[in-house]
């Protein structure tokens, strides 16, 4: 699986406006909804599901990366959004390594596809396992540059 299988090109935010974890997740959920990943009427419910998951334990996996995620009945196909935090200090996310977060990959998957959900989580981890990959991503300033970068990370 490639990360571009589920991260939608129109759901890439090269510079999140958010200054908190919850604001960033909200921003990503809204941009993902704008791509048609789920109906407008479900935006609040999807957001609540992602925030509930975050309360169970931080999705900040370390090295500045967070993968907020949830499964939801309104989603028929795995969908993702990606956002970068460009302001100094990143976002407090209670990440496993205690560091701030500046790369967020939001994932929402159908309720009935837990295997796909787990493969997508692993795909994100594999895509950004190299420090050089993260460094290259962090230099991107446009959605197009980020998309090109993600496509170049083709993992099968």
Order of alpha helices (4+ residues) and beta strands (2+ residues): beta-alpha-alpha-beta-beta-beta-beta-beta-alpha-alpha-alpha
